[in-house]
């Protein structure tokens, strides 16, 4: 059993963590520039170069794979699947389908409108809306590459639970009356007026996947560089004592602070991961870091502003409150049982 565990650990280090890449970059900085390996500059540059190259390599592969999978779950097909389920089972399927249709928080809004017009229950559409930007294949593997598989899988489970509970509560509260009228108009006619779904060949799916790689890269490369840059500065220059005083486990408000700081930001999980990595290296609790990541991806201010255009204030406040409470609970639970996940 230990041999099998060691084998998979080796594969994880080579393929995901890319420890060999870190060693090459460190040698490059030491030999070519003669930097002191204990200096702030060396640590900052090493972190920045390594994370940028690693994330870009993994992202290209993962976007291609997830987009190929996503090509089997077009919005039309997803709607057809979701209409077969009602109640809690519908919320669970909606949350699960959100993981294989990875849209960012803002691009999920038009999908939400389409699903609502198609007559899907409001709770199911909100389960999808929460899950889609929060959990997807690429984010899981990138989490595993930076932390470990225990944290990555736990993050998925928590994200799905928040999505299912959030959608269920919104459904039980009968919040559909707080969706704007223009969204509800033609609610039951939309399904019959949907265009016929075009069947794709394998070649079509490959072309679509590569197009998605280029499109998503164009959207996220700047956020990744900014995120890695912030992470590198935190890793190399900001004292651990200062970060721990603000976001350390000894501060009972650390999860709350991380959540509030994350909401105004707009980035996807790829841009927040390097910051999360740097915070963990400085002794910040894993729960605090995950709360920050979830707030950025699920409750970014631009997505809230966009959602306000399609739902009324009461539903928007309910949605934000449910997700925020879910994030806070998640953060504190992970901090309490953090030693189990690291």
C-alpha positions as CSV (number, residue, x, y, z in Angstrom):
1,X,0.0,0.0,0.0
2,X,2.8,2.4,0.9
3,X,4.4,1.6,-2.5
4,X,1.2,2.6,-4.3
5,X,0.9,5.8,-2.3
6,X,4.6,6.7,-3.0
7,X,4.0,6.1,-6.7
8,X,1.0,8.4,-6.9
9,X,2.8,11.0,-4.8
10,X,5.6,10.9,-7.3
11,X,3.2,11.3,-10.2
12,X,1.6,14.2,-8.4
13,X,4.9,15.9,-7.8
14,X,6.0,15.5,-11.4
15,X,2.8,16.2,-13.3
16,X,0.9,18.6,-11.1
17,X,3.2,20.2,-8.6
18,X,6.0,20.2,-11.2
19,X,8.7,20.1,-8.5
20,X,11.3,19.6,-11.3
21,X,10.3,23.0,-12.7
22,X,10.9,24.7,-9.4
23,X,14.3,23.1,-9.1
24,X,15.2,24.3,-12.7
25,X,14.1,27.8,-12.0
26,X,16.0,28.0,-8.8
27,X,19.2,26.8,-10.5
28,X,18.6,29.3,-13.3
29,X,18.3,32.2,-10.8
30,X,21.3,31.0,-8.7
31,X,23.7,30.3,-11.6
32,X,22.8,32.9,-14.1
33,X,22.1,35.9,-11.8
34,X,24.1,34.7,-8.8
35,X,21.2,35.6,-6.4
36,X,21.3,34.6,-2.8
37,X,18.8,31.9,-2.3
38,X,17.8,33.3,1.1
39,X,17.2,36.8,-0.3
40,X,13.7,38.4,-0.7
41,X,14.4,39.0,-4.4
42,X,15.2,35.3,-5.0
43,X,12.1,34.1,-3.2
44,X,9.9,36.6,-5.0
45,X,11.3,35.8,-8.5
46,X,11.3,32.1,-8.0
47,X,7.7,32.1,-6.8
48,X,6.6,34.3,-9.7
49,X,8.3,32.5,-12.6
50,X,7.5,29.0,-11.3
51,X,3.8,29.8,-10.7
52,X,3.3,31.6,-14.0
53,X,4.8,28.8,-16.1
54,X,3.1,26.0,-14.1
55,X,-0.3,27.6,-14.1
56,X,-0.2,28.4,-17.8
57,X,0.9,24.8,-18.7
58,X,-1.8,23.2,-16.5
59,X,-4.4,25.7,-17.6
60,X,-3.9,25.0,-21.3
61,X,-4.3,21.2,-20.8
62,X,-7.2,21.5,-18.3
63,X,-9.1,24.1,-20.4
64,X,-8.8,21.8,-23.4
65,X,-10.0,18.7,-21.4
66,X,-12.8,20.5,-19.6
67,X,-14.0,22.3,-22.8
68,X,-14.1,18.9,-24.6
69,X,-16.3,17.6,-21.8
70,X,-18.3,20.8,-21.8
71,X,-19.1,20.4,-25.5
72,X,-21.3,17.5,-24.5
73,X,-23.3,19.8,-22.1
74,X,-24.4,22.7,-24.2
75,X,-26.9,25.1,-22.5
76,X,-29.7,23.5,-24.5
77,X,-28.8,20.0,-23.4
78,X,-28.2,21.1,-19.8
79,X,-31.7,22.6,-19.8
80,X,-33.2,19.3,-21.1
81,X,-31.4,17.4,-18.4
82,X,-32.5,19.8,-15.6
83,X,-36.2,19.8,-16.6
84,X,-36.3,16.0,-15.7
85,X,-35.6,16.7,-12.1
86,X,-37.5,18.6,-9.4
87,X,-37.0,19.4,-5.7
88,X,-33.7,18.6,-4.0
89,X,-32.7,16.1,-6.7
90,X,-33.0,18.9,-9.2
91,X,-30.8,21.1,-7.0
92,X,-28.2,18.4,-6.8
93,X,-28.2,17.8,-10.6
94,X,-28.0,21.6,-11.2
95,X,-25.0,21.9,-8.9
96,X,-23.3,18.9,-10.5
97,X,-23.9,20.2,-14.0
98,X,-22.4,23.5,-12.9
99,X,-19.1,21.7,-12.3
100,X,-18.9,20.4,-16.0
101,X,-20.1,23.7,-17.5
102,X,-17.4,26.0,-16.0
103,X,-18.6,29.6,-16.6
104,X,-17.2,32.5,-14.5
105,X,-19.6,34.3,-12.2
106,X,-20.5,37.0,-14.8
107,X,-21.0,34.7,-17.8
108,X,-23.2,32.4,-15.7
109,X,-25.9,35.2,-15.5
110,X,-27.0,34.8,-19.2
111,X,-27.2,31.1,-18.7
112,X,-29.3,31.7,-15.5
113,X,-31.7,33.9,-17.6
114,X,-32.0,31.2,-20.3
115,X,-32.7,28.5,-17.7
116,X,-35.3,30.6,-16.0
117,X,-37.0,31.4,-19.2
118,X,-37.1,27.7,-20.0
119,X,-39.3,27.1,-17.0
120,X,-36.7,25.5,-14.7
121,X,-37.4,25.9,-10.9
122,X,-35.7,28.9,-9.4
123,X,-33.9,26.8,-6.9
124,X,-32.3,24.6,-9.6
125,X,-31.1,27.6,-11.5
126,X,-29.5,29.2,-8.4
127,X,-27.8,25.9,-7.5
128,X,-26.3,26.0,-11.0
129,X,-25.5,29.7,-10.6
130,X,-23.6,29.1,-7.4
131,X,-21.8,26.0,-8.5
132,X,-20.7,27.0,-12.0
133,X,-18.1,29.6,-11.1
134,X,-17.1,27.9,-7.9
135,X,-16.2,24.4,-8.9
136,X,-14.9,22.9,-12.1
137,X,-12.3,20.4,-13.3
138,X,-9.5,22.9,-13.8
139,X,-9.9,24.5,-10.4
140,X,-9.9,21.1,-8.7
141,X,-6.7,19.9,-10.4
142,X,-5.0,23.3,-9.9
143,X,-5.9,23.2,-6.2
144,X,-4.3,19.7,-6.0
145,X,-1.2,21.0,-7.7
146,X,-0.7,23.8,-5.2
147,X,-2.0,22.2,-2.0
148,X,-3.1,18.5,-2.0
149,X,-5.9,16.2,-3.2
150,X,-7.6,16.2,0.3
151,X,-8.1,20.0,0.1
152,X,-9.1,19.9,-3.6
153,X,-11.8,17.2,-3.0
154,X,-13.0,18.8,0.2
155,X,-13.3,22.1,-1.7
156,X,-15.5,20.4,-4.3
157,X,-17.7,18.8,-1.7
158,X,-18.2,22.1,0.2
159,X,-18.9,24.0,-3.1
160,X,-21.6,21.6,-4.1
161,X,-23.1,21.6,-0.6
162,X,-23.3,25.4,-0.6
163,X,-24.9,25.3,-4.1
164,X,-27.5,22.6,-3.2
165,X,-28.4,24.2,0.1
166,X,-28.5,27.7,-1.4
167,X,-30.8,26.6,-4.3
168,X,-33.0,24.6,-1.9
169,X,-33.5,27.5,0.5
170,X,-34.3,29.9,-2.4
171,X,-36.9,27.4,-3.7
172,X,-38.5,26.8,-0.3
173,X,-38.8,30.6,0.2
174,X,-40.7,30.9,-3.1
175,X,-38.4,33.6,-4.4
176,X,-39.4,33.3,-8.0
177,X,-41.7,36.3,-7.6
178,X,-38.6,38.4,-7.1
179,X,-37.1,37.7,-10.6
180,X,-37.5,40.6,-12.9
181,X,-40.6,40.4,-15.2
182,X,-38.6,40.5,-18.5
183,X,-36.9,37.3,-17.4
184,X,-40.1,35.6,-16.5
185,X,-41.9,36.6,-19.7
186,X,-42.4,33.7,-22.1
187,X,-41.1,31.4,-19.3
188,X,-42.9,28.3,-20.6
189,X,-42.5,29.2,-24.3
190,X,-38.8,29.4,-24.3
191,X,-38.2,25.6,-24.2
192,X,-40.3,25.0,-27.3
193,X,-38.6,27.9,-29.2
194,X,-35.1,26.8,-28.5
195,X,-33.0,26.2,-31.6
196,X,-32.4,22.6,-32.5
197,X,-29.1,21.5,-31.1
198,X,-26.4,20.8,-33.7
199,X,-24.7,17.5,-33.4
200,X,-20.9,17.8,-33.2
201,X,-18.3,15.5,-34.5
202,X,-15.1,14.6,-32.7
203,X,-13.3,17.1,-34.9
204,X,-15.8,19.8,-34.1
205,X,-15.3,19.1,-30.4
206,X,-11.5,19.3,-30.7
207,X,-11.8,22.6,-32.6
208,X,-14.2,24.0,-30.0
209,X,-11.8,22.9,-27.2
210,X,-8.8,24.7,-28.8
211,X,-10.9,27.8,-29.4
212,X,-11.9,27.8,-25.7
213,X,-8.2,27.5,-24.7
214,X,-7.4,30.6,-26.8
215,X,-10.5,32.5,-25.7
216,X,-10.1,31.8,-21.9
217,X,-6.4,32.5,-22.1
218,X,-7.2,35.9,-23.6
219,X,-9.6,36.6,-20.7
220,X,-7.5,35.3,-17.7
221,X,-3.8,35.8,-18.5
222,X,-3.7,39.3,-17.0
223,X,-5.6,38.2,-13.9
224,X,-3.1,35.3,-13.5
225,X,-0.1,37.6,-13.8
226,X,-1.6,40.0,-11.3
227,X,-2.6,37.2,-8.9
228,X,0.9,35.6,-9.2
229,X,2.5,39.0,-8.8
230,X,0.5,39.7,-5.6
231,X,1.3,36.2,-4.4
232,X,5.0,36.7,-5.1
233,X,5.2,39.9,-3.2
234,X,3.4,38.3,-0.2
235,X,5.7,35.3,-0.4
236,X,8.9,37.2,-0.7
237,X,8.5,40.5,1.1
238,X,5.6,40.7,3.5
239,X,6.6,39.4,7.0
240,X,4.7,36.3,8.1
241,X,4.1,37.9,11.5
242,X,2.1,40.8,9.9
243,X,-0.1,38.4,7.8
244,X,-0.7,36.1,10.8
245,X,-1.7,39.1,12.9
246,X,-4.4,40.0,10.4
247,X,-5.4,36.6,8.9
248,X,-3.8,34.1,11.3
249,X,-5.8,31.4,13.1
250,X,-5.5,33.3,16.4
251,X,-7.6,36.1,15.0
252,X,-11.3,35.0,15.3
253,X,-12.3,37.5,12.6
254,X,-9.8,36.2,10.0
255,X,-12.4,34.3,7.9
256,X,-14.8,37.2,8.0
257,X,-12.0,39.7,6.9
258,X,-10.9,37.4,4.1
259,X,-14.5,37.0,2.8
260,X,-15.2,40.8,2.9
261,X,-11.9,41.5,1.2
262,X,-12.6,38.9,-1.5
263,X,-16.1,40.2,-2.5
264,X,-15.1,43.5,-4.2
265,X,-12.4,41.7,-6.3
266,X,-13.1,40.3,-9.8
267,X,-11.1,37.3,-10.8
268,X,-11.6,33.7,-11.4
269,X,-10.0,30.9,-9.3
270,X,-6.9,30.8,-11.5
271,X,-6.0,34.4,-10.4
272,X,-6.7,33.8,-6.8
273,X,-4.8,30.5,-6.4
274,X,-1.3,32.1,-6.3
275,X,-2.4,34.5,-3.6
276,X,-3.9,31.6,-1.7
277,X,-0.7,29.7,-2.0
278,X,1.4,32.6,-0.7
279,X,-1.0,33.2,2.2
280,X,-0.8,29.5,3.3
281,X,3.0,29.7,3.1
282,X,2.8,32.6,5.6
283,X,0.8,30.6,8.1
284,X,-2.7,31.7,7.2
285,X,-5.3,29.0,8.0
286,X,-6.6,26.9,5.0
287,X,-10.2,27.9,5.9
288,X,-9.4,31.6,5.8
289,X,-7.7,31.1,2.4
290,X,-10.7,29.1,1.0
291,X,-13.1,31.7,2.2
292,X,-11.2,34.3,0.3
293,X,-11.2,32.2,-2.9
294,X,-14.9,31.4,-2.7
295,X,-15.8,35.1,-2.1
296,X,-13.8,36.2,-5.1
297,X,-15.3,33.5,-7.4
298,X,-18.9,33.2,-6.2
299,X,-19.6,36.8,-4.9
300,X,-17.5,39.1,-7.0
301,X,-18.9,42.7,-7.1
302,X,-19.3,42.8,-10.9
303,X,-21.4,39.6,-10.9
304,X,-23.6,41.0,-8.1
305,X,-24.2,44.2,-10.1
306,X,-25.1,42.1,-13.1
307,X,-27.4,39.8,-11.2
308,X,-29.2,42.9,-9.8
309,X,-30.4,43.7,-13.3
310,X,-32.3,40.4,-13.5
311,X,-33.5,39.9,-9.9
312,X,-35.1,42.2,-7.4
313,X,-33.3,43.4,-4.3
314,X,-34.9,40.9,-1.9
315,X,-33.8,37.9,-3.9
316,X,-30.3,39.3,-4.4
317,X,-29.9,40.0,-0.7
318,X,-31.1,36.4,0.1
319,X,-28.7,34.9,-2.5
320,X,-25.7,36.9,-1.2
321,X,-26.6,36.2,2.5
322,X,-26.9,32.4,1.9
323,X,-23.7,32.2,0.0
324,X,-21.8,34.4,2.5
325,X,-23.0,32.4,5.5
326,X,-22.0,29.2,3.6
327,X,-18.5,30.6,3.0
328,X,-18.1,31.7,6.6
329,X,-19.1,28.4,8.0
330,X,-16.8,26.6,5.5
331,X,-13.9,28.8,6.5
332,X,-14.3,28.3,10.2
333,X,-14.8,24.5,9.8
334,X,-11.6,24.2,7.7
335,X,-9.7,26.3,10.2
336,X,-10.8,24.1,13.1
337,X,-10.0,20.9,11.3
338,X,-7.1,22.3,9.3
339,X,-4.5,19.8,10.4
340,X,-6.6,17.0,8.8
341,X,-6.4,18.7,5.4
342,X,-2.8,19.8,5.2
